[in-house]
Amino acid sequence: MAIDKLAISYCRQGHLCTPSDRFCTKCGEIVYHACPNCGHSYPDVIVVGKKPDSFCSNCGEKQPWGD
C-alpha cells in the first residue's frame, strides 16, 4: 500500500496550511510552499504543536516566521 505525501506549507506567522491555500485561513497572511530564498520544499514530516524551523535547512536563510 502506497502512502501519498502531502506537501507542507506555512503562512508568515508559521501556521500550517494546505498546498492549495494562497492565504492562511487562520490569520489571512500569505502562504509559502517553499523557502522564498532558494525554493527548497519544506519537510513533509511535521510534529503537531511544534512551530516550523526558523531557518531553511538548504540555504540557512531565515524564514518569514523566524524568530
OpenMM code with the backbone's topology and positions (N, CA, C; nanometers):
from openmm import Vec3, app, unit

residues = "MET ALA ILE ASP LYS LEU ALA ILE SER TYR CYS ARG GLN GLY HIS LEU CYS THR PRO SER ASP ARG PHE CYS THR LYS CYS GLY GLU ILE VAL TYR HIS ALA CYS PRO ASN CYS GLY HIS SER TYR PRO ASP VAL ILE VAL VAL GLY LYS LYS PRO ASP SER PHE CYS SER ASN CYS GLY GLU LYS GLN PRO TRP GLY ASP".split()
positions = [
    Vec3(0.0838, -0.1178, 0.0000),
    Vec3(0.0000, 0.0000, 0.0000),
    Vec3(0.0886, 0.1247, 0.0000),
    Vec3(0.0703, 0.2103, -0.0967),
    Vec3(0.1494, 0.3331, -0.1070),
    Vec3(0.0899, 0.4413, -0.0182),
    Vec3(0.1775, 0.5223, 0.0365),
    Vec3(0.1338, 0.6349, 0.1182),
    Vec3(0.1658, 0.7623, 0.0416),
    Vec3(0.0646, 0.8441, 0.0170),
    Vec3(0.0856, 0.9713, -0.0504),
    Vec3(0.1360, 1.0730, 0.0498),
    Vec3(0.2367, 1.1502, 0.0080),
    Vec3(0.2896, 1.2554, 0.0936),
    Vec3(0.2194, 1.3857, 0.0598),
    Vec3(0.1850, 1.4607, 0.1614),
    Vec3(0.1190, 1.5894, 0.1452),
    Vec3(0.2247, 1.6974, 0.1547),
    Vec3(0.2285, 1.7853, 0.0567),
    Vec3(0.3229, 1.8963, 0.0616),
    Vec3(0.2874, 1.9849, 0.1801),
    Vec3(0.3885, 2.0352, 0.2460),
    Vec3(0.3690, 2.1183, 0.3634),
    Vec3(0.3848, 2.2647, 0.3257),
    Vec3(0.2974, 2.3476, 0.3752),
    Vec3(0.3011, 2.4911, 0.3505),
    Vec3(0.2757, 2.5641, 0.4811),
    Vec3(0.3351, 2.6837, 0.4934),
    Vec3(0.3191, 2.7651, 0.6137),
    Vec3(0.2919, 2.9090, 0.5751),
    Vec3(0.2206, 2.9802, 0.6625),
    Vec3(0.1988, 3.1228, 0.6407),
    Vec3(0.3107, 3.2017, 0.7100),
    Vec3(0.3081, 3.3333, 0.6952),
    Vec3(0.4112, 3.4194, 0.7557),
    Vec3(0.4154, 3.4095, 0.9078),
    Vec3(0.3054, 3.3667, 0.9684),
    Vec3(0.3006, 3.3521, 1.1144),
    Vec3(0.3407, 3.2116, 1.1600),
    Vec3(0.3652, 3.1206, 1.0634),
    Vec3(0.4050, 2.9840, 1.0966),
    Vec3(0.2909, 2.8866, 1.1114),
    Vec3(0.1685, 2.9267, 1.0746),
    Vec3(0.0548, 2.8348, 1.0797),
    Vec3(0.0668, 2.7327, 0.9675),
    Vec3(0.0336, 2.6092, 0.9960),
    Vec3(0.0324, 2.5030, 0.8964),
    Vec3(-0.0837, 2.5253, 0.8007),
    Vec3(-0.0562, 2.5198, 0.6705),
    Vec3(-0.1582, 2.5431, 0.5681),
    Vec3(-0.1569, 2.4289, 0.4676),
    Vec3(-0.2592, 2.4222, 0.3850),
    Vec3(-0.2646, 2.3184, 0.2820),
    Vec3(-0.1969, 2.3701, 0.1549),
    Vec3(-0.1518, 2.2802, 0.0683),
    Vec3(-0.0839, 2.3208, -0.0540),
    Vec3(-0.1700, 2.4064, -0.1478),
    Vec3(-0.2998, 2.3972, -0.1371),
    Vec3(-0.3873, 2.4748, -0.2261),
    Vec3(-0.4164, 2.6147, -0.1718),
    Vec3(-0.3788, 2.6416, -0.0458),
    Vec3(-0.4037, 2.7736, 0.0130),
    Vec3(-0.3094, 2.8784, -0.0438),
    Vec3(-0.3644, 2.9946, -0.0770),
    Vec3(-0.2823, 3.1100, -0.1146),
    Vec3(-0.2655, 3.2017, 0.0050),
    Vec3(-0.3660, 3.2008, 0.0930),
    Vec3(-0.3635, 3.2805, 0.2147),
    Vec3(-0.4084, 3.1929, 0.3309),
    Vec3(-0.3548, 3.2196, 0.4482),
    Vec3(-0.3851, 3.1423, 0.5685),
    Vec3(-0.5305, 3.1621, 0.6099),
    Vec3(-0.5968, 3.0529, 0.6423),
    Vec3(-0.7362, 3.0601, 0.6861),
    Vec3(-0.7471, 3.1019, 0.8329),
    Vec3(-0.6351, 3.1054, 0.9065),
    Vec3(-0.6362, 3.1463, 1.0474),
    Vec3(-0.6075, 3.2948, 1.0653),
    Vec3(-0.5174, 3.3491, 0.9815),
    Vec3(-0.4762, 3.4879, 1.0031),
    Vec3(-0.4760, 3.5737, 0.8769),
    Vec3(-0.4938, 3.5129, 0.7606),
    Vec3(-0.5012, 3.5876, 0.6364),
    Vec3(-0.3670, 3.6210, 0.5717),
    Vec3(-0.2565, 3.5786, 0.6334),
    Vec3(-0.1234, 3.6048, 0.5768),
    Vec3(-0.0985, 3.5183, 0.4541),
    Vec3(-0.0037, 3.5613, 0.3699),
    Vec3(0.0357, 3.4858, 0.2515),
    Vec3(0.0935, 3.3500, 0.2929),
    Vec3(0.0743, 3.2494, 0.2085),
    Vec3(0.1226, 3.1143, 0.2363),
    Vec3(0.2458, 3.0860, 0.1509),
    Vec3(0.3474, 3.0273, 0.2133),
    Vec3(0.4708, 2.9878, 0.1451),
    Vec3(0.4709, 2.8367, 0.1287),
    Vec3(0.5049, 2.7917, 0.0089),
    Vec3(0.5087, 2.6489, -0.0209),
    Vec3(0.6517, 2.5966, -0.0264),
    Vec3(0.7465, 2.6877, -0.0220),
    Vec3(0.8885, 2.6540, -0.0234),
    Vec3(0.9656, 2.7751, 0.0278),
    Vec3(1.0926, 2.7574, 0.0548),
    Vec3(1.1767, 2.8672, 0.1021),
    Vec3(1.1753, 2.9798, -0.0011),
    Vec3(1.1411, 3.1026, 0.0397),
    Vec3(1.1364, 3.2136, -0.0554),
    Vec3(1.2749, 3.2520, -0.1091),
    Vec3(1.3810, 3.2093, -0.0422),
    Vec3(1.5159, 3.2426, -0.0866),
    Vec3(1.5688, 3.1448, -0.1919),
    Vec3(1.5569, 3.0133, -0.1654),
    Vec3(1.6181, 2.9143, -0.2559),
    Vec3(1.5185, 2.8208, -0.3234),
    Vec3(1.3915, 2.8233, -0.2803),
    Vec3(1.2902, 2.7378, -0.3425),
    Vec3(1.2856, 2.5958, -0.2891),
    Vec3(1.3662, 2.5658, -0.1884),
    Vec3(1.3693, 2.4321, -0.1299),
    Vec3(1.2358, 2.4017, -0.0620),
    Vec3(1.1787, 2.2860, -0.0909),
    Vec3(1.0500, 2.2468, -0.0312),
    Vec3(1.0652, 2.2264, 0.1183),
    Vec3(0.9584, 2.2557, 0.1914),
    Vec3(0.9590, 2.2327, 0.3350),
    Vec3(0.9487, 2.0841, 0.3616),
    Vec3(1.0035, 2.0374, 0.4757),
    Vec3(0.9969, 1.8948, 0.5082),
    Vec3(0.8530, 1.8441, 0.5067),
    Vec3(0.8338, 1.7192, 0.4611),
    Vec3(0.6991, 1.6633, 0.4531),
    Vec3(0.6596, 1.5900, 0.5807),
    Vec3(0.7391, 1.6057, 0.6853),
    Vec3(0.7072, 1.5478, 0.8153),
    Vec3(0.6932, 1.6630, 0.9135),
    Vec3(0.5842, 1.6630, 0.9881),
    Vec3(0.5613, 1.7689, 1.0856),
    Vec3(0.5393, 1.7090, 1.2237),
    Vec3(0.5668, 1.7864, 1.3245),
    Vec3(0.5372, 1.7480, 1.4621),
    Vec3(0.4242, 1.8388, 1.5068),
    Vec3(0.3107, 1.7795, 1.5374),
    Vec3(0.1931, 1.8566, 1.5757),
    Vec3(0.2236, 1.9399, 1.6996),
    Vec3(0.1891, 2.0676, 1.6932),
    Vec3(0.2110, 2.1583, 1.8045),
    Vec3(0.3477, 2.2249, 1.8046),
    Vec3(0.4380, 2.1835, 1.7140),
    Vec3(0.5716, 2.2418, 1.7067),
    Vec3(0.5744, 2.3455, 1.5951),
    Vec3(0.6257, 2.4629, 1.6242),
    Vec3(0.6407, 2.5664, 1.5228),
    Vec3(0.7467, 2.5216, 1.4220),
    Vec3(0.7299, 2.5541, 1.2936),
    Vec3(0.8294, 2.5128, 1.1941),
    Vec3(0.9657, 2.5771, 1.2217),
    Vec3(1.0701, 2.5156, 1.1695),
    Vec3(1.2050, 2.5678, 1.1875),
    Vec3(1.2141, 2.7114, 1.1375),
    Vec3(1.2932, 2.7921, 1.2058),
    Vec3(1.3068, 2.9334, 1.1718),
    Vec3(1.4015, 2.9584, 1.0550),
    Vec3(1.4845, 2.8585, 1.0215),
    Vec3(1.5815, 2.8743, 0.9142),
    Vec3(1.5724, 2.7589, 0.8153),
    Vec3(1.5974, 2.7881, 0.6885),
    Vec3(1.5923, 2.6868, 0.5826),
    Vec3(1.7046, 2.5854, 0.6017),
    Vec3(1.6731, 2.4583, 0.5881),
    Vec3(1.7732, 2.3522, 0.6035),
    Vec3(1.8623, 2.3413, 0.4807),
    Vec3(1.8261, 2.4096, 0.3724),
    Vec3(1.9046, 2.4034, 0.2491),
    Vec3(2.0005, 2.5226, 0.2354),
    Vec3(1.9499, 2.6446, 0.2554),
    Vec3(2.0334, 2.7635, 0.2342),
    Vec3(2.0675, 2.8381, 0.3630),
    Vec3(1.9992, 2.8065, 0.4728),
    Vec3(2.0279, 2.8695, 0.6005),
    Vec3(1.9634, 3.0048, 0.6222),
    Vec3(1.8863, 3.0517, 0.5257),
    Vec3(1.8215, 3.1834, 0.5392),
    Vec3(1.7035, 3.1764, 0.6358),
    Vec3(1.6803, 3.2878, 0.7044),
    Vec3(1.5674, 3.2997, 0.7970),
    Vec3(1.4367, 3.2912, 0.7190),
    Vec3(1.3417, 3.2157, 0.7719),
    Vec3(1.2106, 3.2028, 0.7096),
    Vec3(1.1204, 3.3164, 0.7555),
    Vec3(1.0122, 3.3467, 0.6822),
    Vec3(0.9271, 3.4608, 0.7156),
    Vec3(0.8726, 3.4597, 0.8587),
    Vec3(0.8557, 3.3435, 0.9177),
    Vec3(0.8028, 3.3322, 1.0544),
    Vec3(0.9155, 3.3211, 1.1560),
    Vec3(1.0400, 3.3262, 1.1123),
    Vec3(1.1552, 3.3064, 1.2015),
    Vec3(1.1610, 3.4076, 1.3137),
    Vec3(1.2045, 3.3608, 1.4279),
    Vec3(1.2157, 3.4470, 1.5476),
    Vec3(1.3401, 3.5321, 1.5423),
] * unit.nanometer
topology = app.Topology()
chain = topology.addChain("A")
for resn in residues:
    res = topology.addResidue(resn, chain)
    for name in ("N", "CA", "C"):
        topology.addAtom(name, app.Element.getBySymbol(name[0]), res)
